[in-house]
């Protein structure tokens, strides 16, 4: 990785296909940020991902359903979505969270 690709400013980060900010990615892990409003996640269907996700809620509330089990996400709560688990989100109030994915989600790389 080139030295000029070792940091990314949130304001200049690319936006992914699901509305997430693609903060930074290395060879083994990626970091992204979600900033969503109620109703945003209803546009997204339940899905399975080929990567594992861990996240942390900064503000707001959302409901995460993993393999049929509903979990409340609120400030200070961390979560994990295991690889190949069916999951969906429902945003309950303006929601901001960060997630790390391994391997990097969709294979995006900083600087590409």
N, C-alpha and C positions, 0 to 999 in steps of 0.2 A: 504494500500500500504506500502510495506517495505521501510525503510529509504534508502537502496541502490538502489531503483528504482525511486527516486525523481528527478533525472537528467539523461539526455542522451546526449552524445557527438555526434555531427553530423557525424563524421567519423565512429563511431561504430553503428550508427542507422541502423536498418533493412531496406531493400528495399522492397516496396510493389509490387504487381502484375502489376501495371501500370507504374513502374519506379520511383515512388515517395519515398522519404526518410520518414520513419515512425518515427518521432521525439519523441513524447511522448503522452501518453493517460491516462486519468483518467476515472472515472466512467461516467462522463457526457459530456466530450469534448476530442477531439484529435487534435494534431498538426502535420502537415506534410509539407515537402518542395519539390518543383518541381525544377529541374535543367534540362531543355530540350533544344534541338536544333531544327531548322526548319526541318520539316518532321516527327519529333517524334510523334506528335499527329495524323497524318494521319493514323497511324497504329491502332488508337482507334476509335471505332464507337461511334455515338451519343448514349447517355445513360440517364437513369433516376436513381437517387439515393434516397435511403430511409432516407437520412440524409440531413440537411441543411449545406451549405458550405459558409464561408466567407474567403476572401483572400486579400492579399496585394502584389503588384508587387515590387520587389527589383530592378531588372534590366531586360532589353529586352522588347520585344513586342509580344503580342499574340492577336488573335481574339477569343472571347468567344461568342458563339451563344446560346441563351436561348430561348426556345419556338419560334424559327424562327427569333429572333431579334439579330443582330450582334452588339457586343460591343468591342471597342478597349481597351486592357489592356496594360498600359505602366508604367514606374517607377512612384511611388507615388500614383497610382490608387488602390482603394479598390473595391471589388465586392462581390456580394452575388448570390448564386444559391439556390433558394428555394427548399425545399424538394419536390421530385417527379416532378421536372421540367425537360423536355428534354433539354440536353445541349451537346455541343462539343467544343473543342478547336482546333485552328490552330496556330502553333507557327510560327511567322514571322521573328524573330531573336533570338539568344541565350537568353533564358528566365529563370529567377529565381524568385520564389514567395513562400510565405508561406500561408498555409490554415489551418483554424480550422474547424472541423466538429462536429455537434451535432445532434443526439448522435454520439459517435465515429465511424468513417468510418470502416466498415467491422469488428468492434468489437475487433480490435487488442488491446492488453494491453502491456504496458512496462514490460519487464522482462519475457514475455511468450516465 
